[in-house]
Amino acid sequence: MSAVQATVANPQWLLLDMPGAPQVGVTLQETFAQAGRFWLFEDTEWQALQEQGPVLIDLQSCPALADLYRVDGQRWPGLLMFSEATASTLLAHLRRMLSVSFNLHHRALLSYFNPNTASYFFDACDAEELSRWLGPISQLRWFGGTWADRALGCQGWQQLLNPGLDVRPLEVDEDLSPRQREKLQTCLLEHHAWRWNRSTGADFTRLWDHLEEGLALGFSERPVLDGWIWLRLQYPDAWLVQPLSGGTQQERLDSVRKLWQDGST
């Protein structure tokens, strides 16, 4: 990915991340009611949630929205798409991208339409994978970055060009590569650290260090990991004596808490 300032061609589509900014739905209806739009979840297994899901907007029916997005991409989160494909062809591909599998055993919804998720996922694709995932899309642009970028105020314009290699079509429930899975796991963890940053005001880098330390100690259960982060924020300079006592993750965390509390009295 690369930061860009401008592009010669005009984007034909905006895949708007409505779940990421529900307030824009009101503006979309009141100001750009004439824009052609398609619910991405329609005719999929998530159809019941279609009006809470992303919407594909035909920018050729509403060029003013494309101009507004360029000026205020942070308020209108989503992906600008350049594609000569018909609406039906593009929609079929975008809907196929929604469902992925892990080692052919576990299925999941891939929220690639979220600018933060996109900043991890597409960065994990090599040229062949990118050609397959973008399919009829020649170029993507969005304003965003990773959750760490967002916490540190480093977001910006991103651009992806389709390498256009001759590859097999994207499969239904495409199996993610190890690197893609790793990047998406990092996305989830950095999002969690970002939420802690937003709720506590603690430094993001410090929170990330605490999170990684907790995982290294085996605190993989979310309530225990959160308990560890909160404990570390209270005792940032306390020494950790290993091995930790206790049979379960919660018992090991409780032993650390008692040790540090007793040491501070």
Summary of the structure (lengths in Angstrom):
residues: 265
radius of gyration: 21.5
end to end distance: 51.6
largest distance: 69.6
contacts: 772
relative contact order: 0.10
helix: 48%
strand: 15%
